Amino acid sequence: MGGVAAGAYKDAVVLYINSNFDKDALAYTVAHEYHHLILHDRNKYQMNKLLDSVIIEGKVDAFADRVLKDVKAPWDTPMDEKTKKHVAKLIQSGEATYEDLVGGSPQKDIPRWSNYNLGHDILDHYFKLQPDSKIEEWSFKGEADLLKGYKYQKLLQ
């Protein structure tokens, strides 16, 4: 990912940086992981379901997209509608795992980084309905609010 990888934990971000890292990738990663920390600080933060991961990754990418307007994540490749629907069905049925969504699963026809792509699509849908929504508003919105009217809402809830 441009020579940068990271993970956010309750009180810290751990960055892994290659000597030939891309500065934009580092900036995006820091913004992305920073928003994870903001979400971690909320009492209502949860990652109990696979859908929680999808929505949280959508939120943190939406934050990074707003902070760094011209920088895109390596996983910012939209999925086609057929694939989105397929992945949503697998999430709802419990057939997909977190590892499937992040790393991909050729056996299940799940592309790599599906949680990021689907999360991005969910937040994009929300922003079309709420174009003036402020970061502090949508960052803490619940699943039901963000999925309202989303084309795969019934498959995901």
matplotlib code that plots the C-alpha trace (Angstrom):
import matplotlib.pyplot as plt

x = [0.0, 2.6, 5.1, 2.8, 0.7, -0.9, -3.3, -5.2, -5.7, -7.6, -5.0, -2.4, -1.7, 1.2, 2.7, 4.8, 6.8, 9.0, 12.1, 10.6, 7.1, 4.7, 4.0, 0.4, -0.1, 1.4, -0.9, -4.0, -3.1, -2.5, -5.9, -7.6, -6.1, -6.7, -10.4, -10.3, -8.9, -11.7, -14.3, -12.6, -13.0, -16.8, -18.6, -20.9, -17.9, -18.4, -17.0, -19.2, -20.5, -18.9, -21.2, -19.7, -16.3, -17.7, -19.4, -16.5, -14.1, -16.5, -16.5, -12.7, -12.2, -14.8, -12.9, -9.6, -11.2, -12.4, -9.1, -7.0, -9.1, -6.8, -5.4, -7.0, -6.5, -5.1, -8.4, -10.4, -11.6, -15.4, -17.0, -19.6, -23.3, -23.3, -20.3, -21.7, -24.9, -23.0, -20.8, -23.8, -25.6, -22.5, -22.2, -25.9, -25.8, -22.7, -20.8, -18.2, -15.5, -13.5, -10.5, -12.5, -13.5, -10.0, -7.9, -10.4, -11.6, -11.5, -13.5, -16.3, -15.9, -15.1, -12.5, -9.7, -10.7, -14.4, -15.2, -13.5, -15.3, -18.7, -18.3, -17.3, -20.4, -22.7, -21.2, -21.4, -25.1, -25.6, -23.8, -26.1, -29.1, -27.3, -24.8, -24.4, -23.8, -20.8, -18.0, -19.0, -22.6, -22.0, -19.0, -21.2, -24.4, -25.6, -25.9, -29.6, -29.2, -26.4, -28.1, -31.5, -32.5, -29.3, -29.9, -28.6, -30.0, -32.3, -29.5, -27.2, -29.5]
y = [0.0, 2.5, 1.2, 1.9, -0.3, 0.5, -0.7, 1.3, 0.0, 1.5, 4.2, 4.0, 3.7, 1.4, 2.4, 0.1, 2.2, 1.0, 3.1, 3.8, 4.8, 7.1, 10.3, 10.4, 6.8, 7.8, 10.9, 8.8, 6.1, 8.5, 10.2, 6.9, 5.5, 8.7, 8.4, 4.9, 6.2, 8.8, 6.1, 3.9, 6.7, 6.4, 4.2, 2.9, 1.7, -1.9, -4.4, -7.3, -8.0, -8.1, -5.3, -3.1, -3.5, -2.5, 0.6, 1.7, 1.3, 3.4, 6.1, 6.3, 6.3, 9.1, 11.1, 10.6, 11.5, 14.8, 15.6, 14.7, 15.7, 14.5, 11.3, 7.9, 4.7, 1.7, -0.1, 2.7, 0.6, 0.5, -2.9, -3.6, -4.0, -7.7, -8.1, -5.7, -7.6, -11.0, -9.7, -8.2, -11.6, -13.4, -10.9, -11.3, -15.1, -15.4, -17.1, -14.3, -13.7, -10.6, -12.3, -13.0, -9.3, -7.9, -10.4, -11.6, -15.2, -16.6, -19.6, -17.3, -14.8, -12.0, -9.4, -8.2, -5.2, -5.7, -4.3, -1.0, -0.9, -1.7, 0.7, 3.4, 2.7, 2.8, 6.2, 7.6, 6.7, 8.5, 11.6, 11.7, 11.9, 14.2, 16.3, 18.9, 16.4, 17.3, 14.9, 15.0, 14.0, 11.0, 9.7, 8.7, 7.7, 4.2, 1.4, 1.9, 5.7, 5.1, 2.2, 3.8, 3.6, 1.9, -0.5, -3.5, -2.5, -5.5, -7.9, -6.4, -5.9]
z = [0.0, -1.1, 1.4, 4.4, 6.6, 9.9, 12.6, 15.2, 18.7, 21.6, 22.4, 19.6, 15.9, 14.8, 11.5, 9.4, 6.9, 4.1, 3.3, -0.2, 1.1, -0.8, 1.0, -0.1, 1.1, 4.5, 4.8, 3.9, 6.3, 9.2, 8.5, 8.2, 11.4, 13.3, 12.7, 13.9, 17.2, 17.4, 16.9, 19.5, 22.1, 22.0, 24.5, 21.7, 19.6, 18.6, 16.1, 17.1, 13.6, 10.2, 9.1, 11.9, 10.2, 6.8, 8.2, 10.3, 7.3, 5.3, 7.9, 8.3, 4.6, 4.2, 6.8, 5.1, 1.7, 3.2, 4.9, 1.8, -1.2, -3.9, -2.3, -2.8, -0.9, -2.8, -2.2, -3.7, -6.7, -6.9, -7.0, -9.7, -8.6, -9.0, -6.7, -4.1, -4.0, -3.8, -0.9, 0.9, 0.7, 2.1, 5.0, 5.9, 5.6, 7.8, 5.0, 4.7, 7.3, 8.1, 6.5, 3.4, 3.1, 3.7, 1.9, -0.7, -1.2, -4.7, -3.6, -2.4, -5.2, -2.8, -4.0, -1.8, 0.4, 0.0, 3.4, 2.4, -0.9, 0.4, 3.3, 0.9, -1.2, 1.9, 3.0, -0.5, -0.6, 2.8, 1.5, -1.6, 0.8, 3.3, 1.3, 4.1, 6.9, 9.0, 10.0, 13.6, 12.7, 10.3, 12.2, 15.1, 13.2, 13.7, 11.2, 10.7, 9.9, 7.4, 5.7, 5.3, 1.7, 0.7, -2.2, -0.2, 3.2, 3.5, 2.6, 5.2, 8.2]

ax = plt.figure().add_subplot(projection="3d")
ax.plot(x, y, z, "-o")
ax.set_aspect("equal")
plt.show()
